[in-house]
Amino acid sequence: MIDRIDHIAIAVEHLESAIDIWVKLLGCDRSAVAIHEVPSEKVRAAFIPIGETKIELLEPLGDDGPIAKFLSKNGAGMHHIALATDGIEAEAKRAADEGLTPLGEPSAGAGGKKIVFLHPRQTNRVLVEFVEPKGTH
């Protein structure tokens, strides 16, 4: 079951300067920011908590990953919205049964979470990610 928004992701050119902006905007302490490298996705991600959700800032590691391609095509900005679930395989199957196309199988994401994306052509051009927090699988 999907029970909340886990995070809203923003693609950025420079992670450190983006963190500075969002920490100021949210009025939080920089020590609250968690940074993860996800080599499989060729990205560095910073998570900034805001209530029960997070803002995720995504910086490409190199020129050939999905975030680098997104930035090249679209520039910095909103990348995806992530919905939390305690059963990612069941949610991916349910979505597929409803005619929505998962982009691959659930895999490892930042912080040891399981993730899977849905094709944005079927979700009003919004890239949607299902996230299963670590410890629920």
VOLOMAR-316003 format. One line per 2 residues: number of its first residue (from 1); for each residue x, y, z of N, C-alpha, C. Coordinates in steps of 0.05 Angstrom, whole numbers, plus 5000, padded with zeros to 4 digits. Example, Ala and Ser with C-alpha at 12.3 -4.5 7.8 and 13.67 -1.06 7.14 Angstrom:
1) 5264/4886/5156/5246/4910/5156/5264/4934/5156 ~ 5257/4955/5142/5273/4979/5143/5258/5001/5157 $
This chain:
1) 5017/4977/5000/5000/5000/5000/5018/5025/5000 ~ 5010/5045/4984/5024/5070/4984/5013/5087/5007 $
3) 5031/5097/5024/5020/5111/5048/5030/5140/5052 ~ 5048/5149/5034/5057/5177/5037/5076/5184/5014 $
5) 5081/5210/5012/5102/5218/4993/5129/5215/5008 ~ 5147/5199/4997/5173/5195/5009/5191/5219/5004 $
7) 5192/5227/4978/5209/5251/4972/5201/5263/4945 ~ 5210/5287/4941/5207/5301/4915/5235/5307/4906 $
9) 5242/5298/4882/5269/5299/4872/5273/5322/4852 ~ 5296/5335/4854/5303/5357/4837/5331/5352/4826 $
11) 5333/5353/4799/5359/5350/4786/5374/5376/4788 ~ 5400/5375/4796/5416/5399/4799/5443/5395/4786 $
13) 5456/5417/4778/5482/5416/4766/5504/5413/4788 ~ 5500/5427/4810/5521/5428/4831/5508/5423/4858 $
15) 5513/5400/4870/5499/5391/4894/5504/5410/4918 ~ 5529/5417/4922/5535/5434/4946/5520/5461/4945 $
17) 5520/5474/4923/5506/5500/4922/5476/5496/4923 ~ 5466/5475/4913/5437/5469/4915/5429/5463/4944 $
19) 5446/5449/4958/5441/5443/4987/5440/5470/5002 ~ 5459/5488/4996/5458/5514/5010/5432/5528/5006 $
21) 5422/5528/4981/5397/5542/4975/5374/5529/4990 ~ 5371/5503/4989/5348/5489/5002/5349/5490/5032 $
23) 5373/5489/5044/5375/5491/5073/5366/5519/5082 ~ 5373/5539/5067/5364/5566/5073/5333/5568/5069 $
25) 5323/5558/5047/5295/5559/5041/5278/5545/5063 ~ 5287/5521/5071/5272/5505/5090/5277/5514/5119 $
27) 5299/5529/5123/5305/5537/5150/5315/5515/5168 ~ 5328/5495/5156/5338/5472/5172/5368/5474/5175 $
29) 5378/5456/5192/5407/5455/5197/5420/5437/5176 ~ 5443/5446/5166/5457/5430/5146/5464/5402/5156 $
31) 5467/5399/5182/5474/5372/5192/5451/5352/5188 ~ 5427/5362/5182/5404/5344/5177/5405/5332/5149 $
33) 5423/5342/5132/5425/5332/5104/5441/5306/5103 ~ 5429/5286/5090/5443/5261/5086/5450/5259/5056 $
35) 5476/5253/5051/5486/5250/5023/5493/5221/5018 ~ 5484/5211/4995/5489/5184/4986/5499/5184/4957 $
37) 5518/5167/4952/5526/5162/4924/5513/5137/4915 ~ 5501/5137/4891/5488/5114/4879/5502/5108/4853 $
39) 5524/5093/4854/5539/5088/4829/5523/5075/4807 ~ 5504/5057/4814/5488/5044/4794/5471/5063/4778 $
41) 5464/5086/4790/5448/5107/4777/5465/5130/4768 ~ 5491/5129/4774/5511/5150/4767/5502/5177/4778 $
43) 5496/5177/4804/5486/5201/4816/5495/5203/4845 ~ 5497/5228/4854/5500/5235/4883/5474/5248/4891 $
45) 5463/5239/4914/5437/5248/4923/5439/5260/4951 ~ 5427/5283/4955/5425/5295/4982/5396/5295/4990 $
47) 5390/5285/5014/5363/5284/5024/5361/5304/5047 ~ 5341/5323/5044/5337/5343/5064/5309/5338/5075 $
49) 5307/5332/5101/5281/5326/5113/5263/5351/5115 ~ 5238/5346/5111/5217/5367/5115/5192/5352/5124 $
51) 5187/5353/5149/5165/5337/5160/5170/5307/5156 ~ 5150/5293/5146/5153/5264/5142/5164/5258/5114 $
53) 5170/5278/5098/5180/5274/5071/5208/5286/5069 ~ 5219/5286/5045/5245/5297/5040/5246/5311/5013 $
55) 5264/5330/5011/5272/5340/4984/5297/5325/4977 ~ 5298/5314/4953/5322/5299/4944/5334/5316/4921 $
57) 5360/5322/4925/5374/5337/4904/5393/5317/4890 ~ 5392/5316/4864/5406/5296/4848/5428/5310/4830 $
59) 5453/5302/4834/5475/5312/4818/5487/5289/4803 ~ 5491/5292/4777/5502/5270/4761/5532/5264/4769 $
61) 5539/5239/4767/5567/5231/4769/5576/5224/4741 ~ 5586/5244/4727/5594/5240/4699/5573/5250/4680 $
63) 5578/5244/4654/5561/5255/4633/5542/5235/4620 ~ 5542/5210/4630/5526/5190/4616/5504/5177/4632 $
65) 5498/5186/4656/5477/5174/4672/5450/5187/4666 ~ 5429/5177/4678/5402/5188/4672/5399/5217/4681 $
67) 5411/5225/4703/5408/5253/4712/5424/5271/4694 ~ 5447/5263/4685/5463/5279/4666/5447/5283/4640 $
69) 5434/5262/4631/5417/5264/4606/5393/5282/4611 ~ 5381/5280/4634/5358/5297/4641/5366/5326/4641 $
71) 5389/5332/4654/5399/5360/4656/5405/5371/4628 ~ 5417/5354/4611/5425/5362/4584/5400/5370/4568 $
73) 5379/5354/4572/5354/5358/4556/5337/5380/4568 ~ 5334/5381/4595/5314/5398/4608/5325/5420/4625 $
75) 5351/5418/4633/5361/5437/4653/5353/5428/4681 ~ 5362/5443/4700/5356/5437/4728/5326/5440/4733 $
77) 5316/5423/4752/5288/5426/4759/5277/5400/4769 ~ 5251/5400/4773/5236/5377/4783/5242/5352/4766 $
79) 5249/5330/4780/5255/5305/4766/5234/5284/4770 ~ 5227/5278/4796/5207/5258/4801/5195/5262/4829 $
81) 5172/5247/4833/5160/5246/4859/5160/5216/4867 ~ 5168/5212/4892/5171/5184/4902/5149/5178/4923 $
83) 5136/5156/4919/5114/5147/4937/5124/5123/4953 ~ 5120/5125/4980/5129/5104/4998/5109/5081/4999 $
85) 5120/5057/5000/5104/5032/5002/5119/5012/5019 ~ 5105/4995/5033/5118/4974/5048/5119/4948/5032 $
87) 5110/4949/5007/5111/4925/4990/5115/4932/4961 ~ 5139/4938/4954/5145/4949/4927/5138/4929/4904 $
89) 5143/4903/4908/5136/4884/4887/5106/4883/4882 ~ 5091/4883/4904/5061/4883/4901/5051/4909/4888 $
91) 5063/4932/4895/5055/4957/4883/5062/4958/4853 ~ 5086/4948/4846/5094/4948/4818/5076/4930/4802 $
93) 5068/4907/4814/5049/4889/4800/5022/4902/4798 ~ 5012/4915/4819/4986/4928/4818/4986/4950/4797 $
95) 5007/4965/4796/5009/4987/4775/5008/4975/4747 ~ 5024/4953/4743/5024/4940/4717/4996/4929/4710 $
97) 4983/4917/4730/4956/4907/4726/4936/4930/4718 ~ 4942/4954/4727/4926/4977/4720/4934/4990/4694 $
99) 4954/4978/4680/4962/4989/4654/4985/5009/4655 ~ 4997/5012/4679/5020/5030/4681/5046/5013/4679 $
101) 5066/5024/4665/5089/5009/4659/5113/5014/4678 ~ 5120/4995/4695/5144/4999/4711/5169/4998/4692 $
103) 5188/5015/4698/5213/5016/4682/5233/4997/4695 ~ 5230/4971/4689/5247/4951/4701/5236/4939/4726 $
105) 5253/4924/4739/5246/4911/4764/5255/4928/4788 ~ 5244/4924/4811/5254/4938/4835/5284/4932/4839 $
107) 5299/4953/4846/5327/4951/4849/5336/4969/4873 ~ 5362/4968/4878/5373/4983/4901/5376/5012/4894 $
109) 5366/5029/4912/5369/5058/4909/5385/5070/4932 ~ 5385/5096/4935/5400/5110/4955/5391/5101/4983 $
111) 5411/5098/5001/5405/5091/5029/5395/5062/5032 ~ 5399/5045/5013/5391/5017/5015/5361/5012/5011 $
113) 5347/5032/5000/5319/5029/4994/5315/5014/4968 ~ 5292/5000/4966/5285/4988/4940/5269/5008/4925 $
115) 5274/5010/4899/5260/5030/4882/5251/5018/4855 ~ 5231/5030/4844/5223/5024/4816/5208/5049/4806 $
117) 5213/5056/4781/5200/5079/4769/5178/5070/4750 ~ 5158/5088/4746/5137/5083/4727/5141/5102/4703 $
119) 5133/5093/4680/5138/5109/4656/5122/5135/4657 ~ 5135/5158/4652/5120/5183/4655/5099/5188/4633 $
121) 5100/5174/4611/5080/5178/4590/5052/5170/4601 ~ 5052/5154/4621/5026/5144/4632/5018/5158/4658 $
123) 5034/5176/4667/5028/5190/4692/5029/5220/4688 ~ 5017/5230/4668/5015/5258/4662/5042/5271/4660 $
125) 5061/5257/4648/5089/5267/4643/5104/5272/4669 ~ 5096/5259/4691/5110/5260/4716/5123/5233/4721 $
127) 5150/5234/4725/5164/5209/4732/5157/5202/4760 ~ 5145/5179/4765/5137/5170/4791/5155/5147/4799 $
129) 5164/5148/4824/5181/5126/4836/5166/5114/4859 ~ 5166/5088/4861/5157/5074/4885/5183/5069/4901 $
131) 5181/5073/4927/5204/5070/4945/5195/5052/4969 ~ 5211/5031/4974/5206/5015/4998/5229/5020/5017 $
133) 5223/5034/5039/5245/5041/5058/5260/5016/5068 ~ 5285/5021/5074/5303/4999/5084/5291/4989/5110 $
135) 5292/4962/5113/5281/4950/5137/5253/4939/5134 ~ 5240/4946/5111/5213/4935/5107/5214/4911/5087 $
137) 5238/4906/5076/5240/4883/5058/5259/4863/5069 $
